């Protein structure tokens, strides 16, 4: 759960969380490796032991991603991952999100080998392994489980949009983007923690498989839900977070982009969650969409116009994904976008989180917290 203080979360993870290795062969640090990337940066549900990627063997996963070592090694294969840890890991997490959403033959073999070793599987793909007779038989033979994170509830249990979202009285901020795999979940996670550290009770609602694997309590794998129910499931997740936590603010992870021709989940977030504000995530050095290199990435100005035309929400700030940029280029981009867009701009990973707090407080001043020392 996103609101657990860091110290308690770390203690709980060390003492009670199941252990896991992440399979991310040839994709760690890339767009298709976003599930692994996210879990290395933040995981409350599993204690991550290692990442499997033979292209980066021997490196520290945190150092490789963010220039900050975290003690999670990158190993060559499943055998190396098992030998590194005794007793063996509880789970193997499939850490990639390919465009197809399906396993290839090599990946399939790795997961079956893990099950033969008595390791359970966490699968975030659109391919449900509990429907595969070979995987079901392997799970039964080795007394392990398969968790298909994206499997939706039965249709009888899905929600239609009802209007209950209007009973949610706290601000709702959606972190949307100009592309898929652009850092929306990472920024939403950092923002949620920063607000809680500041004293604002913030709850995050996840809309994708990675956030759910990380341990976010409220959410739905939106791209696995039949379209008719997407707005209702989005509404239901936000209402559940509000009634269950009574937060000061709800942070909603975005999916895809409103302008994206293939990933249109943002439409359901804007309609179902009815955010009061939007933070837009953008990668200035990404000139074409990640999975569609023939389509130019939209400018933030264009995406903001589209968002504010389509919904009642105002874009309250821009956050930068610094891929393929050095620090000087990030600073220049921040100044340039602030001048051109007239909204606050920052990079959630490389700049102080106080800038995110200022972005939110500037839009929702009712969230200002007076330090206890000034009230006594």
QUILIN-V175649 format. One record per residue. N is the residue number from 0. PHI is phi in radians with two decimals (999 if undefined). OMEGA is omega in radians with two decimals (NA if undefined). D_CENTER is the distance of its C-alpha to the mean C-alpha in Angstrom with 1 decimal. Layout:
N	PHI	OMEGA	D_CENTER
N	PHI	OMEGA	D_CENTER
This chain:
0	999	-2.97	13.2
1	-1.19	-3.05	11.8
2	-1.61	3.10	15.5
3	-1.20	3.11	17.1
4	-0.98	-3.06	18.8
5	-0.95	-3.08	17.9
6	-1.10	3.12	21.3
7	-1.18	-3.14	21.3
8	-1.08	-3.12	17.8
9	-1.14	3.12	19.2
10	-1.12	-3.14	22.4
11	-1.08	-3.11	21.0
12	-1.11	-3.11	18.9
13	-1.17	-2.98	22.1
14	-1.75	-3.01	24.3
15	-2.20	-3.03	22.7
16	-1.27	3.02	19.4
17	-1.13	-3.13	19.9
18	-1.59	-3.11	19.8
19	-2.67	2.91	17.9
20	-1.96	-3.08	18.2
21	-1.95	3.06	15.7
22	-1.62	-3.09	17.4
23	-2.55	-3.02	16.4
24	-0.96	3.06	19.8
25	1.15	-3.08	20.5
26	-2.33	-3.10	16.9
27	-1.13	-3.10	15.4
28	1.51	-3.14	14.4
29	-1.72	3.13	14.5
30	-1.11	-3.14	12.4
31	-1.25	3.09	13.0
32	-1.64	-2.98	12.0
33	-1.11	3.11	8.3
34	-1.15	3.08	7.7
35	-1.10	-3.14	10.5
36	-1.01	-3.13	9.6
37	-1.13	-3.11	6.4
38	-1.21	3.09	8.9
39	-1.17	3.14	11.7
40	-1.36	-3.02	10.4
41	-2.81	3.04	9.5
42	-2.65	3.08	10.6
43	-1.79	-3.09	12.7
44	-1.47	-3.09	13.6
45	-2.16	2.99	14.9
46	-1.64	-3.03	16.9
47	-1.39	-3.09	16.1
48	-1.68	-3.09	19.6
49	-2.88	3.07	19.3
50	-2.12	3.10	17.8
51	-1.65	3.05	20.1
52	-2.81	-3.04	20.7
53	-1.16	-3.13	24.5
54	-1.38	-3.06	24.1
55	-2.35	-3.07	23.1
56	-1.01	3.05	25.0
57	1.57	-3.13	26.0
58	-1.52	3.02	23.4
59	-1.43	-3.03	21.2
60	-1.09	3.13	17.6
61	-1.18	3.11	16.7
62	-1.13	-3.13	19.7
63	-1.14	-3.08	18.9
64	-1.37	-2.90	15.5
65	-2.28	-3.11	16.2
66	1.08	3.11	20.0
67	-2.28	-3.10	19.4
68	-1.10	3.13	20.6
69	-2.28	3.07	19.0
70	1.38	3.08	21.4
71	-1.72	-3.08	19.2
72	-1.40	3.00	21.6
73	-1.72	-3.05	21.1
74	-2.08	-3.00	23.7
75	-1.30	-3.01	25.6
76	-2.73	-3.11	25.3
77	-1.10	3.13	25.0
78	-1.03	3.13	28.5
79	-1.13	3.13	27.7
80	-1.13	-3.14	24.6
81	-1.21	-3.13	26.9
82	-1.16	-3.12	29.7
83	-1.26	-3.02	27.6
84	-2.21	3.01	26.9
85	-2.30	-0.05	29.5
86	-1.17	-3.04	29.3
87	-1.10	3.13	27.0
88	-1.07	3.10	23.2
89	-1.34	-3.03	22.4
90	-2.36	2.86	19.6
91	-1.93	3.13	18.7
92	-1.73	3.04	15.0
93	-1.34	-2.92	14.9
94	-1.70	-3.10	12.4
95	-2.04	3.12	12.8
96	-2.29	-3.12	11.9
97	-1.22	-3.13	15.3
98	-0.99	-3.10	16.6
99	-1.21	-3.06	19.0
100	1.22	-3.06	16.6
101	-2.24	3.06	19.6
102	-1.42	2.91	20.9
103	-1.62	-3.01	23.8
104	-1.13	3.13	26.8
105	-1.17	3.13	26.1
106	-1.12	3.11	22.6
107	-1.04	-3.12	24.3
108	-1.14	3.13	27.0
109	-1.07	-3.12	24.7
110	-1.15	3.09	23.0
111	-1.15	3.09	26.5
112	-1.08	3.12	27.9
113	-1.08	3.13	25.3
114	-1.13	3.09	26.4
115	-1.11	3.10	30.0
116	-1.50	3.14	29.3
117	1.46	-3.12	28.2
118	-1.86	3.11	24.5
119	-1.33	-3.03	22.2
120	-2.07	2.96	19.5
121	-1.96	-3.02	15.8
122	-2.09	3.14	15.2
123	-1.80	-3.09	12.2
124	-1.43	3.03	14.5
125	-1.32	3.09	16.5
126	-1.45	-3.08	19.5
127	-1.58	-3.05	20.3
128	-1.28	3.07	22.1
129	-1.25	3.04	23.8
130	-1.73	-3.10	25.7
131	-1.71	-3.02	27.0
132	-1.06	3.14	30.4
133	-1.16	3.12	30.2
134	-1.20	3.12	27.0
135	-1.08	3.13	28.3
136	-1.14	3.14	31.6
137	-1.14	3.11	30.0
138	-1.10	3.14	28.0
139	-1.16	-3.09	31.2
140	-1.17	-3.06	33.3
141	-1.97	3.08	31.2
142	0.94	3.08	30.1
143	-2.15	-3.14	26.3
144	-1.99	3.01	23.6
145	-2.08	3.11	21.1
146	-1.84	3.07	17.9
147	-1.60	-2.97	16.8
148	-1.11	-3.05	13.4
149	-1.50	-3.11	13.7
150	-1.13	-3.12	17.3
151	-1.37	3.03	17.9
152	-1.10	3.02	20.6
153	-1.03	-3.08	24.1
154	-1.00	3.14	25.1
155	-1.16	-3.12	27.4
156	-1.77	3.13	24.5
157	-1.45	-3.06	22.4
158	-1.89	2.91	22.8
159	-1.53	3.07	24.4
160	-1.09	-3.04	23.8
161	-2.18	-3.02	26.4
162	1.64	3.13	26.2
163	-1.10	-3.13	25.2
164	-1.04	-3.13	22.4
165	-1.27	3.06	25.4
166	-1.48	3.12	26.0
167	-1.45	-2.98	22.9
168	-1.69	3.13	24.6
169	-1.49	3.07	22.0
170	-1.05	3.08	20.2
171	-2.15	-3.10	17.0
172	-2.06	3.10	14.9
173	-1.71	3.05	12.5
174	-1.71	-3.11	10.4
175	-1.82	-3.04	11.5
176	-2.66	3.08	12.4
177	-1.74	-3.14	15.4
178	-2.85	2.98	13.8
179	-1.42	3.09	11.1
180	0.83	-3.07	9.1
181	-1.95	3.07	10.2
182	1.92	-3.10	7.6
183	-1.10	-3.12	6.6
184	-1.15	3.13	3.2
185	-1.07	3.12	5.6
186	-1.12	3.12	8.3
187	-1.09	3.14	7.5
188	-1.16	3.14	7.2
189	-1.11	3.14	10.3
190	-1.10	3.14	12.0
191	-1.06	3.12	11.9
192	-1.13	-3.12	13.5
193	-1.07	3.13	15.8
194	-1.12	3.11	17.1
195	-1.12	3.09	17.8
196	-1.11	3.14	19.6
197	-1.31	-3.14	21.5
198	1.93	3.07	22.7
199	-1.66	-3.13	20.8
200	-1.29	-3.11	19.4
201	-1.96	3.09	15.9
202	-2.18	3.13	13.7
203	-1.71	3.01	10.1
204	-1.93	-3.12	9.8
205	-1.55	3.13	6.8
206	-2.17	-3.12	7.8
207	-2.45	-3.04	6.5
208	-1.16	-3.06	7.6
209	-1.16	3.11	5.2
210	-1.03	3.13	4.4
211	-1.18	3.08	8.1
212	-1.14	3.13	9.1
213	-1.11	3.10	8.1
214	2.05	3.07	10.3
215	-1.09	-3.02	9.2
216	-1.28	-3.04	12.6
217	-1.98	3.10	12.5
218	2.72	-3.10	10.9
219	-2.71	3.03	11.6
220	-1.34	-2.88	10.7
221	-1.10	-3.07	12.3
222	-1.33	3.08	13.4
223	-1.80	-3.08	15.4
224	-1.62	3.04	17.4
225	-0.96	-2.99	20.8
226	-0.93	-3.08	21.0
227	-1.04	-3.04	23.6
228	-1.85	-3.00	21.4
229	-1.09	3.13	18.1
230	-1.09	-3.14	19.2
231	-1.18	3.10	20.6
232	-1.18	3.09	17.6
233	-1.14	3.08	15.5
234	-1.02	-3.09	18.5
235	-1.09	-3.14	18.9
236	-1.12	-3.13	15.5
237	-1.22	3.11	16.1
238	-1.10	3.12	19.7
239	-1.09	3.10	19.0
240	-1.10	-3.12	16.8
241	-1.19	-3.11	19.7
242	-1.28	-3.12	22.5
243	-1.42	-3.01	21.0
244	-2.10	-3.06	20.2
245	0.88	-3.07	22.3
246	-1.35	3.01	19.9
247	-1.38	-3.10	21.1
248	-2.71	3.09	18.0
249	-2.03	3.11	14.9
250	-1.81	-3.06	11.7
251	-1.97	3.10	10.0
252	-1.23	3.11	6.7
253	-1.51	3.06	8.4
254	-2.38	3.10	9.0
255	1.00	3.09	11.6
256	-2.74	-3.13	14.3
257	-1.04	-3.12	17.3
258	-1.49	-2.99	19.6
259	-1.25	-3.09	18.1
260	-1.27	-3.07	20.8
261	-1.93	-3.04	18.7
262	-2.02	-2.99	15.3
263	-1.87	-3.10	16.5
264	-1.07	3.12	14.0
265	-1.00	-3.14	14.2
266	-1.08	-3.11	17.7
267	-1.29	3.07	17.0
268	-1.15	-3.12	14.6
269	-1.19	-3.13	17.4
270	-1.48	-3.05	20.1
271	-1.38	-3.11	18.8
272	-1.58	-3.14	17.1
273	0.78	-3.13	19.6
274	-1.09	3.06	17.8
275	-1.48	3.14	20.4
276	-2.52	3.12	18.6
277	-2.24	2.91	16.1
278	-1.81	-3.07	14.6
279	-1.74	3.11	14.6
280	-1.75	-3.04	12.6
281	-2.53	3.08	15.1
282	-1.88	-3.05	16.1
283	-1.04	-3.09	19.9
284	-1.55	3.10	20.9
285	-1.62	-3.03	19.3
286	-1.56	3.12	22.3
287	-2.33	-3.13	21.4
288	-1.05	-3.00	18.5
289	-0.98	-3.11	16.6
290	-1.70	-3.09	17.8
291	-2.40	-3.01	20.9
292	-1.16	3.07	22.9
293	-1.59	-3.07	25.7
294	-1.95	-3.13	23.9
295	-1.11	3.02	23.6
296	-1.22	3.14	20.5
297	-1.21	3.05	21.5
298	-1.30	3.05	22.4
299	-0.98	-3.13	20.6
300	-1.05	3.13	24.0
301	-1.17	-3.12	24.1
302	-1.18	3.11	20.6
303	-1.09	3.11	21.4
304	-1.04	3.13	24.7
305	-1.11	-3.12	23.1
306	-1.10	-3.07	20.6
307	-1.34	3.03	23.4
308	-1.41	-3.07	25.8
309	-1.35	-3.02	23.7
310	-2.32	3.07	22.8
311	-1.58	-3.10	24.3
312	-1.40	3.01	21.5
313	-1.75	3.04	22.2
314	-1.38	-3.01	19.9
315	-1.71	3.14	20.2
316	-3.12	3.11	18.8
317	-2.14	3.03	17.3
318	-2.06	-2.98	14.9
319	-1.82	2.90	15.5
320	-1.62	-2.98	13.8
321	-1.60	3.13	16.8
322	-0.97	3.12	16.8
323	1.04	3.09	20.5
324	-2.26	3.00	21.7
325	-1.61	-3.02	23.7
326	-1.10	3.12	23.8
327	-1.10	3.14	26.8
328	-1.16	3.09	25.2
329	-1.11	3.14	22.1
330	-1.05	3.13	24.7
331	-1.11	-3.13	26.7
332	-1.10	3.12	23.9
333	-1.02	-3.12	23.0
334	-1.13	-3.10	26.7
335	-1.16	-3.13	27.2
336	-1.20	3.10	24.4
337	-1.08	3.12	25.5
338	-1.18	-3.04	29.0
339	-1.36	-3.03	28.4
340	-1.76	3.14	25.9
341	1.07	3.03	27.3
342	-2.38	3.10	23.9
343	-1.13	-3.13	22.3
344	-2.39	3.07	20.3
345	-2.73	3.02	18.5
346	-2.07	-3.03	16.1
347	-1.10	-3.07	13.6
348	-1.55	-3.01	13.9
349	-2.01	3.13	17.7
350	-2.04	-3.10	19.2
351	-1.00	-3.14	20.0
352	-1.15	3.09	17.6
353	-1.03	3.12	20.8
354	-1.22	3.05	20.3
355	-1.18	3.11	17.2
356	-1.01	-3.14	19.3
357	-1.06	3.14	22.2
358	-1.06	-3.10	20.2
359	-1.30	-3.12	19.4
360	-1.12	3.11	22.9
361	-1.06	-3.14	24.6
362	-1.53	-3.09	23.4
363	-2.29	-3.05	23.7
364	-1.09	3.10	26.6
365	-1.15	3.12	27.0
366	-1.52	-3.13	24.2
367	-1.03	3.11	26.3
368	-2.01	3.09	27.1
369	-1.54	3.12	30.5
370	-0.91	-3.08	30.6
371	-0.96	-3.09	32.6
372	-1.08	-3.10	35.2
373	-1.52	-3.09	36.2
374	-1.81	-3.12	36.9
375	-1.91	NA	39.3
